[in-house]
Amino acid sequence: MGKKSRQKAKAKRFGEGSAKPIVSAQTYGAGNAFASAFVNESVVDPARGTNSRGERELLVVDGYNVIHASPRYEKLIFDRSDDPYSNDVYDRARTALIADVAAFALRRYDPVIVFDGAGNVSADRPNLPQAGVRIEFSPTGVSADTVVQRLCTEAREAGRACSVVTSDGTIQATVMGKGVTRISARMFVEEIRQVDVDVAEAEAAPDIKLTLGSRLSADTLSKLQALRNRM
């Protein structure tokens, strides 16, 4: 698939009009456990992209769910090559995911990655942004799922479009009715793989001057020069 075709495919999946059909209370039946998520169904879903306040669409990434969903990141767990004495087995996997989210979100999304705070080396790990990506570790006693749901709800109430990268079924069931678009971990990793391919192709390409002369064959250039000489 060529670069333009991939861009069109990506636009179709993630761009305007690509949102999955919104789940409603009727999906599960009245009075069910998820009905409270659809109390105000009259609210119009926010448009994708940047809103009237200049806020980009929020991209919420379920950090450890994505890490464990793909060999791309899972193979980096327990990799302490950068810091042999570190007790943080997820350090390299998180760093790789943050870099990929930054590349994926570039100029389209306002990204935030949520990691479960349970088991952190430091309970006071600061939520410092990295590479333009906001990082949130769930507080002690609070799951990452709860933080993801809160961020999606806040975005919805603020009239801001929101997409979630996760393959967690519970999150899908509880936030998809709030005007949120889901990007599966598999789809996310495939998009990142295509970014890697594009970068590799760009780095390997020769430095070609994109002039008219550089695109014409030697025979055509000779004929053009002869025509000029007769003028």
One Martini backbone bead per residue (centre of mass of N, CA, C, O) as a GRO file, in nm:
protein
  231
    1MET     BB    1   0.094   0.037   0.024
    2GLY     BB    2   0.074   0.351  -0.018
    3LYS     BB    3   0.092   0.650   0.133
    4LYS     BB    4  -0.181   0.765   0.032
    5SER     BB    5  -0.350   0.516   0.101
    6ARG     BB    6  -0.290   0.522   0.405
    7GLN     BB    7  -0.404   0.805   0.456
    8LYS     BB    8  -0.692   0.737   0.367
    9ALA     BB    9  -0.736   0.506   0.566
   10LYS     BB   10  -0.689   0.676   0.819
   11ALA     BB   11  -0.912   0.885   0.767
   12LYS     BB   12  -1.140   0.678   0.767
   13ARG     BB   13  -1.087   0.575   1.064
   14PHE     BB   14  -1.010   0.879   1.222
   15GLY     BB   15  -1.175   1.079   1.086
   16GLU     BB   16  -1.416   1.221   0.949
   17GLY     BB   17  -1.678   0.994   1.007
   18SER     BB   18  -1.521   0.739   1.174
   19ALA     BB   19  -1.701   0.688   1.389
   20LYS     BB   20  -1.844   0.485   1.577
   21PRO     BB   21  -2.116   0.368   1.668
   22ILE     BB   22  -2.317   0.468   1.913
   23VAL     BB   23  -2.379   0.382   2.219
   24SER     BB   24  -2.670   0.285   2.393
   25ALA     BB   25  -2.906   0.196   2.616
   26GLN     BB   26  -3.035  -0.012   2.412
   27THR     BB   27  -2.801  -0.213   2.392
   28TYR     BB   28  -2.865  -0.321   2.712
   29GLY     BB   29  -3.099  -0.188   2.838
   30ALA     BB   30  -3.307  -0.100   3.064
   31GLY     BB   31  -3.156  -0.086   3.387
   32ASN     BB   32  -2.873  -0.128   3.352
   33ALA     BB   33  -2.540  -0.090   3.445
   34PHE     BB   34  -2.499   0.133   3.186
   35ALA     BB   35  -2.726   0.355   3.186
   36SER     BB   36  -2.578   0.599   3.330
   37ALA     BB   37  -2.404   0.670   3.066
   38PHE     BB   38  -2.709   0.771   2.918
   39VAL     BB   39  -2.872   1.012   3.039
   40ASN     BB   40  -2.762   1.231   2.805
   41GLU     BB   41  -2.863   1.181   2.473
   42SER     BB   42  -2.904   1.489   2.362
   43VAL     BB   43  -2.618   1.519   2.325
   44VAL     BB   44  -2.395   1.638   2.112
   45ASP     BB   45  -2.147   1.531   1.941
   46PRO     BB   46  -1.841   1.608   1.900
   47ALA     BB   47  -1.627   1.717   1.691
   48ARG     BB   48  -1.371   1.649   1.521
   49GLY     BB   49  -1.090   1.784   1.638
   50THR     BB   50  -1.099   2.120   1.655
   51ASN     BB   51  -1.232   2.347   1.852
   52SER     BB   52  -1.344   2.669   1.929
   53ARG     BB   53  -1.097   2.678   2.158
   54GLY     BB   54  -0.843   2.515   2.026
   55GLU     BB   55  -0.894   2.216   2.090
   56ARG     BB   56  -0.789   1.920   2.069
   57GLU     BB   57  -0.821   1.611   2.041
   58LEU     BB   58  -0.850   1.362   2.264
   59LEU     BB   59  -0.590   1.125   2.368
   60VAL     BB   60  -0.647   0.811   2.522
   61VAL     BB   61  -0.411   0.594   2.684
   62ASP     BB   62  -0.390   0.255   2.776
   63GLY     BB   63  -0.096   0.170   2.862
   64TYR     BB   64  -0.079  -0.139   2.969
   65ASN     BB   65  -0.271  -0.255   2.760
   66VAL     BB   66  -0.089  -0.195   2.513
   67ILE     BB   67   0.171  -0.331   2.606
   68HIS     BB   68   0.023  -0.626   2.638
   69ALA     BB   69  -0.089  -0.629   2.318
   70SER     BB   70   0.229  -0.610   2.226
   71PRO     BB   71   0.549  -0.701   2.129
   72ARG     BB   72   0.670  -0.418   2.098
   73TYR     BB   73   0.652  -0.384   2.428
   74GLU     BB   74   0.669  -0.654   2.586
   75LYS     BB   75   0.979  -0.709   2.521
   76LEU     BB   76   1.066  -0.460   2.727
   77ILE     BB   77   1.012  -0.612   2.959
   78PHE     BB   78   1.289  -0.632   3.173
   79ASP     BB   79   1.452  -0.409   3.027
   80ARG     BB   80   1.783  -0.289   3.161
   81SER     BB   81   1.997  -0.156   2.959
   82ASP     BB   82   1.982   0.149   3.062
   83ASP     BB   83   1.926   0.024   3.377
   84PRO     BB   84   2.049  -0.233   3.559
   85TYR     BB   85   1.940  -0.113   3.863
   86SER     BB   86   1.654  -0.123   3.804
   87ASN     BB   87   1.309  -0.188   3.931
   88ASP     BB   88   1.178  -0.097   3.654
   89VAL     BB   89   1.025  -0.305   3.418
   90TYR     BB   90   0.864  -0.060   3.237
   91ASP     BB   91   1.043   0.167   3.128
   92ARG     BB   92   1.095   0.099   2.822
   93ALA     BB   93   0.801   0.056   2.739
   94ARG     BB   94   0.704   0.341   2.807
   95THR     BB   95   0.902   0.500   2.630
   96ALA     BB   96   0.805   0.377   2.359
   97LEU     BB   97   0.509   0.463   2.381
   98ILE     BB   98   0.549   0.766   2.404
   99ALA     BB   99   0.688   0.803   2.129
  100ASP     BB  100   0.448   0.688   1.960
  101VAL     BB  101   0.228   0.884   2.054
  102ALA     BB  102   0.368   1.140   1.955
  103ALA     BB  103   0.364   1.057   1.652
  104PHE     BB  104   0.055   1.004   1.625
  105ALA     BB  105  -0.046   1.300   1.742
  106LEU     BB  106   0.064   1.488   1.546
  107ARG     BB  107  -0.132   1.776   1.500
  108ARG     BB  108  -0.419   1.631   1.622
  109TYR     BB  109  -0.353   1.561   1.921
  110ASP     BB  110  -0.414   1.539   2.277
  111PRO     BB  111  -0.205   1.357   2.474
  112VAL     BB  112  -0.276   1.071   2.703
  113ILE     BB  113  -0.129   0.863   2.952
  114VAL     BB  114  -0.245   0.577   3.133
  115PHE     BB  115  -0.131   0.452   3.444
  116ASP     BB  116  -0.099   0.220   3.673
  117GLY     BB  117   0.001   0.275   4.011
  118ALA     BB  118   0.036  -0.007   4.069
  119GLY     BB  119   0.370  -0.099   4.152
  120ASN     BB  120   0.529   0.132   4.188
  121VAL     BB  121   0.824   0.240   4.296
  122SER     BB  122   0.670   0.521   4.322
  123ALA     BB  123   0.396   0.675   4.468
  124ASP     BB  124   0.523   0.978   4.368
  125ARG     BB  125   0.500   0.982   4.078
  126PRO     BB  126   0.534   1.204   3.840
  127ASN     BB  127   0.320   1.389   3.604
  128LEU     BB  128   0.521   1.420   3.350
  129PRO     BB  129   0.588   1.540   3.061
  130GLN     BB  130   0.654   1.372   2.736
  131ALA     BB  131   0.695   1.465   2.422
  132GLY     BB  132   0.400   1.607   2.461
  133VAL     BB  133   0.305   1.399   2.681
  134ARG     BB  134   0.069   1.313   2.897
  135ILE     BB  135   0.101   1.193   3.236
  136GLU     BB  136  -0.087   0.926   3.417
  137PHE     BB  137  -0.107   0.815   3.745
  138SER     BB  138  -0.274   0.636   3.939
  139PRO     BB  139  -0.384   0.641   4.230
  140THR     BB  140  -0.410   0.508   4.517
  141GLY     BB  141  -0.687   0.289   4.468
  142VAL     BB  142  -0.681   0.362   4.154
  143SER     BB  143  -0.769   0.295   3.846
  144ALA     BB  144  -0.710   0.343   3.516
  145ASP     BB  145  -1.002   0.318   3.423
  146THR     BB  146  -1.110   0.555   3.592
  147VAL     BB  147  -0.939   0.774   3.457
  148VAL     BB  148  -1.034   0.732   3.169
  149GLN     BB  149  -1.333   0.790   3.226
  150ARG     BB  150  -1.293   1.076   3.333
  151LEU     BB  151  -1.165   1.204   3.079
  152CYS     BB  152  -1.405   1.144   2.891
  153THR     BB  153  -1.622   1.294   3.050
  154GLU     BB  154  -1.488   1.574   3.050
  155ALA     BB  155  -1.481   1.605   2.744
  156ARG     BB  156  -1.782   1.582   2.690
  157GLU     BB  157  -1.873   1.820   2.881
  158ALA     BB  158  -1.673   2.022   2.702
  159GLY     BB  159  -1.706   1.955   2.390
  160ARG     BB  160  -1.488   1.718   2.339
  161ALA     BB  161  -1.314   1.526   2.158
  162CYS     BB  162  -1.262   1.155   2.180
  163SER     BB  163  -0.995   0.912   2.211
  164VAL     BB  164  -0.932   0.551   2.254
  165VAL     BB  165  -0.660   0.343   2.351
  166THR     BB  166  -0.794   0.010   2.345
  167SER     BB  167  -0.881  -0.350   2.461
  168ASP     BB  168  -1.085  -0.288   2.684
  169GLY     BB  169  -1.403  -0.390   2.751
  170THR     BB  170  -1.490  -0.207   2.987
  171ILE     BB  171  -1.427   0.065   2.859
  172GLN     BB  172  -1.601   0.034   2.610
  173ALA     BB  173  -1.877   0.005   2.769
  174THR     BB  174  -1.847   0.291   2.947
  175VAL     BB  175  -1.749   0.519   2.703
  176MET     BB  176  -1.887   0.491   2.413
  177GLY     BB  177  -2.157   0.664   2.502
  178LYS     BB  178  -1.969   0.955   2.502
  179GLY     BB  179  -1.843   1.012   2.212
  180VAL     BB  180  -1.629   0.779   2.174
  181THR     BB  181  -1.341   0.674   2.016
  182ARG     BB  182  -1.203   0.368   1.908
  183ILE     BB  183  -0.866   0.237   1.939
  184SER     BB  184  -0.701  -0.021   1.889
  185ALA     BB  185  -0.406  -0.164   1.957
  186ARG     BB  186  -0.366  -0.284   1.675
  187MET     BB  187  -0.412  -0.024   1.511
  188PHE     BB  188  -0.194   0.144   1.645
  189VAL     BB  189   0.052  -0.038   1.575
  190GLU     BB  190   0.012  -0.022   1.268
  191GLU     BB  191   0.052   0.284   1.241
  192ILE     BB  192   0.340   0.284   1.358
  193ARG     BB  193   0.463   0.099   1.145
  194GLN     BB  194   0.411   0.299   0.910
  195VAL     BB  195   0.584   0.523   1.022
  196ASP     BB  196   0.849   0.363   1.013
  197VAL     BB  197   0.846   0.318   0.707
  198ASP     BB  198   0.843   0.615   0.618
  199VAL     BB  199   1.108   0.695   0.756
  200ALA     BB  200   1.291   0.489   0.613
  201GLU     BB  201   1.232   0.589   0.324
  202ALA     BB  202   1.329   0.882   0.366
  203GLU     BB  203   1.627   0.807   0.454
  204ALA     BB  204   1.688   0.630   0.181
  205ALA     BB  205   1.648   0.855   0.004
  206PRO     BB  206   1.754   1.041  -0.232
  207ASP     BB  207   1.880   1.356  -0.325
  208ILE     BB  208   1.622   1.511  -0.498
  209LYS     BB  209   1.554   1.729  -0.747
  210LEU     BB  210   1.235   1.894  -0.799
  211THR     BB  211   1.265   1.930  -1.114
  212LEU     BB  212   1.197   1.921  -1.438
  213GLY     BB  213   1.475   1.813  -1.535
  214SER     BB  214   1.483   1.561  -1.334
  215ARG     BB  215   1.209   1.430  -1.490
  216LEU     BB  216   1.372   1.412  -1.754
  217SER     BB  217   1.492   1.280  -2.014
  218ALA     BB  218   1.761   1.300  -2.220
  219ASP     BB  219   1.597   1.303  -2.486
  220THR     BB  220   1.395   1.527  -2.408
  221LEU     BB  221   1.607   1.745  -2.347
  222SER     BB  222   1.729   1.754  -2.633
  223LYS     BB  223   1.468   1.839  -2.781
  224LEU     BB  224   1.417   2.099  -2.619
  225GLN     BB  225   1.683   2.238  -2.695
  226ALA     BB  226   1.636   2.238  -3.002
  227LEU     BB  227   1.379   2.410  -2.991
  228ARG     BB  228   1.510   2.661  -2.863
  229ASN     BB  229   1.724   2.710  -3.096
  230ARG     BB  230   1.486   2.780  -3.316
  231MET     BB  231   1.366   3.047  -3.163
   0.00000   0.00000   0.00000
